[in-house]
């Protein structure tokens, strides 16, 4: 089993920046996908950014060029968010999946809460 704990959410104005962190502890994964998803009330959780154990990364179109996902050797996943927009508002969840096939693009589209491990979420609010 694995445990994920997010931090770094908050409130910013349009154009501001935030960095989210997610500490992963417990079992070590040899092959994996890890990523960030977000959710607003009444909508499905959507993939924002992901990386795989082979170093591949993938982003949803609306955040490309603004967000950067990374993983350090101490198993902390980061999401650097720049030039934030009101549409980026939501609860952000980090997730880790040891059964990922390595196709991080497909994983970002199809990964669901029933799969892998999830953190409790951290709220990001972007005001106009």
C-alpha positions in Angstrom: 0.0 0.0 0.0 1.0 3.6 -0.4 0.0 6.9 1.3 -0.1 10.2 -0.5 -0.3 13.6 1.3 -0.8 16.8 -0.7 0.2 20.4 0.4 0.6 23.8 -1.2 -2.9 24.8 -2.2 -4.2 28.3 -1.6 -5.8 31.4 -3.0 -4.2 33.5 -5.7 -5.3 36.1 -8.2 -5.3 35.5 -12.0 -1.7 35.3 -13.2 -0.3 34.1 -9.9 1.6 31.0 -9.2 1.4 28.0 -6.8 3.4 24.9 -6.2 1.6 21.8 -5.1 3.6 19.0 -3.4 2.6 15.3 -2.8 4.6 13.1 -0.5 4.4 9.4 -1.4 5.2 6.9 1.3 4.8 3.1 1.7 5.4 0.6 -1.0 8.0 1.5 -3.7 6.8 1.1 -7.3 9.0 -0.2 -10.0 6.8 0.8 -12.9 4.2 3.5 -12.3 2.3 6.5 -13.4 1.8 9.4 -11.0 -0.1 12.6 -11.6 -2.4 15.4 -10.5 -6.2 15.5 -11.1 -8.6 18.2 -10.2 -12.3 18.4 -9.4 -14.9 21.1 -9.0 -18.3 20.4 -7.5 -20.8 18.8 -9.9 -18.1 17.7 -12.4 -16.0 14.6 -12.9 -12.4 14.5 -11.7 -10.1 15.4 -14.6 -6.5 14.7 -15.3 -4.2 17.7 -15.3 -0.7 16.3 -15.5 1.1 13.0 -15.3 4.5 11.4 -15.5 5.6 7.7 -15.8 8.6 5.8 -14.5 10.2 6.0 -17.9 10.3 9.8 -17.7 7.4 10.6 -20.0 5.0 13.4 -19.1 1.6 14.5 -20.3 -0.6 17.5 -19.7 -4.2 18.4 -20.5 -4.3 21.0 -23.3 -5.5 23.9 -21.1 -2.5 23.8 -18.8 0.3 23.1 -21.4 3.0 25.8 -21.1 1.8 26.9 -17.7 2.1 23.8 -15.4 5.1 21.5 -14.9 5.0 18.1 -13.1 8.1 16.6 -11.6 9.2 13.9 -9.2 12.2 14.0 -6.9 14.3 11.1 -5.6 12.6 11.3 -2.3 9.2 10.4 -3.8 7.6 13.8 -3.7 5.5 14.8 -6.7 5.4 18.5 -7.6 3.0 20.5 -9.7 4.4 24.0 -10.5 1.5 26.1 -11.7 2.2 29.5 -13.3 -0.1 32.1 -14.9 -3.1 30.7 -13.1 -6.6 31.3 -14.4 -10.0 31.2 -12.7 -10.7 27.9 -14.6 -7.9 26.3 -12.7 -9.9 26.5 -9.5 -10.7 23.2 -7.9 -9.6 20.5 -5.5 -6.3 19.0 -6.7 -5.5 15.4 -5.9 -2.3 13.5 -6.5 -2.4 9.9 -7.4 0.0 7.0 -8.0 -0.7 3.8 -10.0 1.7 0.9 -9.9 -0.3 -0.9 -12.6 0.2 1.7 -15.3 1.2 0.3 -18.6 3.5 3.3 -19.3 1.2 5.0 -21.8 0.9 8.1 -19.7 -1.3 10.0 -22.2 -4.0 7.3 -22.1 -3.5 6.9 -18.3 -4.2 10.6 -17.8 -7.5 10.2 -19.7 -8.7 7.0 -18.2 -7.4 6.9 -14.7 -10.2 6.8 -12.2 -10.6 7.0 -8.4 -11.2 3.3 -8.2 -7.6 2.7 -9.4 -4.3 3.1 -7.6 -3.7 5.4 -4.6 -5.0 8.9 -4.0 -4.3 11.7 -1.6 -7.0 13.7 0.3 -6.8 16.7 -2.0 -5.7 20.4 -1.6 -7.9 23.3 -2.7 -6.7 25.9 -5.3 -8.8 29.1 -5.7 -8.0 31.5 -8.5 -9.8 34.8 -8.5 -10.3 37.1 -11.4 
